Every structure is written in C-alpha cells, then in structure tokens.
Amino acid sequence: MNELQRPHVVVVGGGPAGLAAAETLAARSCKVTVVDRMPSLGRKFLMAGRSGLNLTNNESLSDSDNGGFLRRYGNAASWLGSSVRAFPPEKLVNWAGELGQPCYSGGGGRVFPKAMKASPLLRAWLQRLGAAGVSVQSGSRWIGWSEDGALLFEHRDAVASMTPDATILALGGASWSRLGSDARWVGALVERGVDMTPFRPANCGFVAAWSDTFRERFAGTPLKRIAVSFEGVALRGEAVVTARGIEGGVIYALSATLRDAIDRGGSTILHLDLRPDLDEAALARRLASVRPRESLSNRLRKAAQLPPVAAALLREVGEPPKDPVSLARLLKAVPVSLTATDSLDRAISVAGGVAASACDERFMLTAIPGVFVCGEMLDWEAPTGGYLLQACFSTGRAAGEGAARWLETRGLLREQDSGLYPHPS
Ligand SMILES: Cc1cc2nc3c(=O)[nH]c(=O)nc-3n(C[C@H](O)[C@H](O)[C@H](O)COP(=O)(O)OP(=O)(O)OC[C@H]3O[C@@H](n4cnc5c(N)ncnc54)[C@H](O)[C@@H]3O)c2cc1C
C-alpha cells in the first residue's frame, strides 16, 4: 500500500486509550494522527505513575468467589468484557516488557512496572509510535464537527479542520482537568444524538462537617492502619483527613456505594475503626490500665498508641465517654457523617460518559458512523487496583481494531483477521 492509499485515522486524545488505538491502527498500516489539546501527551498517565503506576491486576478474568477481574466493572462488564478478553492483563504486562518495562505483582494482585513510574514507559511508547509513523499534533482542542462532517480543532486561536477516513475519540473522563480531560466535548456529542450518562465522581473523597478547629489542625493528617465499614463491608487500609472531609485508598474502595447512598438519602454515616487489630474487650482492658485523670489524647496514646488525631476525631462526634468499655466501643466504630462527594475534578476517576447504548460492539457510535470511542470517556467505573488503566488499554485497542474493521468493510483497508470480531459474511 503506498502512502496515498493508506486510510487516514485521527485519534483525538493522547492518553493511554488513544495511544493504544493509535498503535493498533498503525500496525494495520493506517496513517495515524494523534491530536491532543495539551502541549504534551499522556499527562494523566504520568500523574498516575507519581504514586506507583498500577498498570493492571493479575486477578483471574472469570468470575470467582473473590469477584473476578471482569466483575470489577459491575454492569459494564458485559460491554467491556470482550475487549479485556482480547487484550487481557498478561498481554498488557508483555507489552510493557517489550517496551523495556518489566512488571511485578504487589499486594492484592496489583501489577506495577518495576520502575514504578509511567515516564520511562510513556517515553519508549511514544518513540515506538513515532517510528511506526504515528504523527502527533499537540495543543489542538477538538471542538466538534462542521456541517459537512469535518473534525474541527481550535489551535492558537484559529480553527482548523480535518476529514479523516475514521476517527477515534479517546477524550478521557471529567476529573483532573488541568491534565487535559475537561469533558468540554460532551455538548458536541449530545448535539449529534449520542446518549450520555452524566459524569459522577468515582474513587473519590467525601465531604464531612469537620469543626474549624479540627480542620485547621488535622487537614492532611493520615489515618494509618484503620478499618472502615459501610453497609456490611469492612475494609482495612489508610485514609487522609482533608480540609473538606476524608479521602484515600480505603475510602476510594467504598466510594461507589457511599456515593450512591448519599444520592439516595442526602447524607450517610461511615464508621471508622481506629484499632482494627484489637477487639473491643482487649482495647477496653488497655484503656482501663491508664489513669482516668490523664487527658483523652494521653489515654489513647498510652493505651492504644493512637495519634492526637484519634482523640480529636472522637470529639468531633460529641463528648467522648470516660469509661473504658464505652470508649473502646466508640474507637471501634467512630461515626463520620458524610454529606456529599468531594468535587468531580478531584476524583481519581469518573462514572458516566458515553452510554453503552450509543455504541455498537466495535465501540463505534451508532449515531456517527466512522467515529469510535474508548477509555474513561465511556460509561463504566471500576475500583483502583489496575482496573482503570487496563480498561483504557483494552477498549483503546478494541476501538482501533473496530475502526480497522470498519475501514475494511468500506474497501479502504486490506482484510486481516484480528480474531476480535467475526468477519462480516
Ligand atoms: C492521581 C491519579 C492516579 C491514578 N492512578 C492510577 C493507577 O495507578 N492505575 C490505574 O489503573 N488508573 C489510575 N488512574 C486513572 C487513569 O490514569 C485514567 O483512568 C486513564 O488515564 C484514562 O485514560 P484515557 O486515555 O481514557 O484518558 P486520559 O488519560 O484522561 O487522556 C485523555 C486525553 O484527551 C485529551 N483531550 C480531552 N479533551 C480534548 C479535546 N477536546 N481535544 C483534544 N484533546 C482532548 C486530554 O488532553 C488527554 O490527553 C489515576 C488517575 C489519577 C488522577
């Protein structure tokens, strides 16, 4: 195929989903241009690597007593399942290894590159994409379509257009907008009749009505080795007090159910166990061994090695009891009233986006043939643990493969069996 015969595909959004689509299409001999509104690509991916890039999870794909990988996507599992099966965690790990980033499994099946960071992986990936002929146009914001169907971009105060043979939209979610994904594209899709589910925060923090004294003194303080319980689910981990409320790993893990409960009732109560490794009776015995005349903070420190934030948390819910049994009971279940999710922009990821009903099985928008969607802009959510990036890589590759198949059916690309979709008969 010479240069003129190669179909041109524009991928809008250079995060992991868009780049995965670009890689798939370049491998199918398409001419690929990745356009991004930011000055450089993969900014959220780089941010994800700041605290250890949890690339995927080695949990088995199929359902199991523990849940199984695909069940982490809830109702969206049936939608995303074929893409994750086609490009499962082991393929993602091999792919990272090919780019010089071998991975290892940490606790809870979480898989990380040994380097922990995203930067060496992204650098090697962009180099390989460049070598495969993928071109990048950064600093261009996609703003919609012209009347004759051309893609419109704002670039340095001017509007430019492109008319590719197929388009991949990989625009990300609606959080951490300073990294690129600001969801300002929603109107352009709604105008073309694409079903959208409103964005909501996922893996997010919550608002708690802290007193001014507590907020000023303890915002930013970690709550280490605690357990939280909600609606019969108890999880151990860490949280952090914020000026607005509470956030952190163990809170994110419960955030979907907490968010839904707040949506239903306006507020909800989360219980914190500040010494999950001691049962109530053992804790009461320890508290009884410290002189009651000691300050609450001293009693908690001497009897249970708890930091000052523990006593302050108890005071947030009322006058703490003095007798050891009641005090132990409270320490094992401090009620924290949550009144709202923290802002959408602060959430690690989002729920909502392009609805499953808007797409066919190739991730093509049924309202706009030739336009494919992937990554976090789709309406799914998952907990942290590597499930977010895995779905972005898998749906990105599936959308790329879907676009290649669509180009084949239009005679623009030679047929090649990817094994992902049945060939049209
Ligand atoms: C702090 C943090 C830590 C995280 N850690 C992890 C982790 O360890 N493991 C994990 O699985 N997930 C993690 N995530 C989530 C993960 O990074 C995202 O789910 C993933 O990056 C989404 O990929 P995407 O390609 O769909 O979108 P994005 O990475 O958001 O990329 C979308 C791209 O589209 C561009 N764009 C948007 N609108 C336009 C427009 N109109 N025109 C042109 N370009 C546009 C943006 O500039 C951006 O580059 C983390 C997220 C955060 C915020």
The ligand as an SDF file (V2000), in Angstrom:
LIG
                    3D

 53 58  0  0  0  0  0  0  0  0999 V2000
   -3.8500   10.8370   40.5510 C   0  0  0  0  0  0  0  0  0  0  0  0
   -4.2920    9.6980   39.6850 C   0  0  0  0  0  0  0  0  0  0  0  0
   -3.7120    8.4450   39.8520 C   0  0  0  0  0  0  0  0  0  0  0  0
   -4.1380    7.3730   39.0620 C   0  0  0  0  0  0  0  0  0  0  0  0
   -3.5220    6.1620   39.2300 N   0  0  0  0  0  0  0  0  0  0  0  0
   -3.9530    5.1060   38.5130 C   0  0  0  0  0  0  0  0  0  0  0  0
   -3.3240    3.8310   38.6480 C   0  0  0  0  0  0  0  0  0  0  0  0
   -2.3050    3.6900   39.3560 O   0  0  0  0  0  0  0  0  0  0  0  0
   -3.8640    2.7830   37.9660 N   0  0  0  0  0  0  0  0  0  0  0  0
   -4.9480    2.9270   37.1450 C   0  0  0  0  0  0  0  0  0  0  0  0
   -5.4150    1.9250   36.5900 O   0  0  0  0  0  0  0  0  0  0  0  0
   -5.5040    4.1310   36.9210 N   0  0  0  0  0  0  0  0  0  0  0  0
   -5.0340    5.2130   37.5880 C   0  0  0  0  0  0  0  0  0  0  0  0
   -5.6040    6.4410   37.3700 N   0  0  0  0  0  0  0  0  0  0  0  0
   -6.6550    6.5740   36.3330 C   0  0  0  0  0  0  0  0  0  0  0  0
   -6.0550    6.5990   34.9290 C   0  0  0  0  0  0  0  0  0  0  0  0
   -4.9290    7.4630   34.8740 O   0  0  0  0  0  0  0  0  0  0  0  0
   -7.1120    7.0530   33.9140 C   0  0  0  0  0  0  0  0  0  0  0  0
   -8.2460    6.2270   34.0330 O   0  0  0  0  0  0  0  0  0  0  0  0
   -6.5830    6.9950   32.4790 C   0  0  0  0  0  0  0  0  0  0  0  0
   -5.5060    7.9020   32.3070 O   0  0  0  0  0  0  0  0  0  0  0  0
   -7.6780    7.3460   31.4700 C   0  0  0  0  0  0  0  0  0  0  0  0
   -7.1310    7.1760   30.1930 O   0  0  0  0  0  0  0  0  0  0  0  0
   -7.8210    7.8190   28.9100 P   0  0  0  0  0  0  0  0  0  0  0  0
   -6.8410    7.6340   27.8080 O   0  0  0  0  0  0  0  0  0  0  0  0
   -9.1960    7.3230   28.7650 O   0  0  0  0  0  0  0  0  0  0  0  0
   -7.9390    9.3770   29.2620 O   0  0  0  0  0  0  0  0  0  0  0  0
   -6.8210   10.4610   29.6610 P   0  0  0  0  0  0  0  0  0  0  0  0
   -5.6090    9.7980   30.1770 O   0  0  0  0  0  0  0  0  0  0  0  0
   -7.5170   11.4350   30.5320 O   0  0  0  0  0  0  0  0  0  0  0  0
   -6.4600   11.1270   28.2650 O   0  0  0  0  0  0  0  0  0  0  0  0
   -7.4270   11.9000   27.5650 C   0  0  0  0  0  0  0  0  0  0  0  0
   -6.6950   12.8530   26.6570 C   0  0  0  0  0  0  0  0  0  0  0  0
   -7.6510   13.5430   25.8540 O   0  0  0  0  0  0  0  0  0  0  0  0
   -7.2440   14.8950   25.7200 C   0  0  0  0  0  0  0  0  0  0  0  0
   -8.4150   15.7070   25.4220 N   0  0  0  0  0  0  0  0  0  0  0  0
   -9.5320   15.8760   26.1640 C   0  0  0  0  0  0  0  0  0  0  0  0
  -10.4030   16.6720   25.5270 N   0  0  0  0  0  0  0  0  0  0  0  0
   -9.8280   17.0190   24.3440 C   0  0  0  0  0  0  0  0  0  0  0  0
  -10.2590   17.8010   23.2460 C   0  0  0  0  0  0  0  0  0  0  0  0
  -11.4520   18.4000   23.2190 N   0  0  0  0  0  0  0  0  0  0  0  0
   -9.4030   17.9380   22.1850 N   0  0  0  0  0  0  0  0  0  0  0  0
   -8.1820   17.3250   22.1710 C   0  0  0  0  0  0  0  0  0  0  0  0
   -7.7470   16.5630   23.1960 N   0  0  0  0  0  0  0  0  0  0  0  0
   -8.5600   16.4030   24.2800 C   0  0  0  0  0  0  0  0  0  0  0  0
   -6.6170   15.2240   27.0600 C   0  0  0  0  0  0  0  0  0  0  0  0
   -5.7320   16.3340   26.9740 O   0  0  0  0  0  0  0  0  0  0  0  0
   -5.9190   13.9210   27.4170 C   0  0  0  0  0  0  0  0  0  0  0  0
   -4.5620   13.9120   26.9960 O   0  0  0  0  0  0  0  0  0  0  0  0
   -5.1820    7.5430   38.1100 C   0  0  0  0  0  0  0  0  0  0  0  0
   -5.7580    8.7970   37.9400 C   0  0  0  0  0  0  0  0  0  0  0  0
   -5.3230    9.8730   38.7090 C   0  0  0  0  0  0  0  0  0  0  0  0
   -5.9490   11.2250   38.5110 C   0  0  0  0  0  0  0  0  0  0  0  0
  1  2  1  0
  2  3  1  0
  2 52  2  0
  3  4  2  0
  4  5  1  0
  4 50  1  0
  5  6  2  0
  6  7  1  0
  6 13  1  0
  7  8  2  0
  7  9  1  0
  9 10  1  0
 10 11  2  0
 10 12  1  0
 12 13  2  0
 13 14  1  0
 14 15  1  0
 14 50  1  0
 15 16  1  0
 16 17  1  0
 16 18  1  0
 18 19  1  0
 18 20  1  0
 20 21  1  0
 20 22  1  0
 22 23  1  0
 23 24  1  0
 24 25  2  0
 24 26  1  0
 24 27  1  0
 27 28  1  0
 28 29  2  0
 28 30  1  0
 28 31  1  0
 31 32  1  0
 32 33  1  0
 33 34  1  0
 33 48  1  0
 34 35  1  0
 35 36  1  0
 35 46  1  0
 36 37  1  0
 36 45  1  0
 37 38  2  0
 38 39  1  0
 39 40  1  0
 39 45  2  0
 40 41  1  0
 40 42  2  0
 42 43  1  0
 43 44  2  0
 44 45  1  0
 46 47  1  0
 46 48  1  0
 48 49  1  0
 50 51  2  0
 51 52  1  0
 52 53  1  0
M  END
$$$$
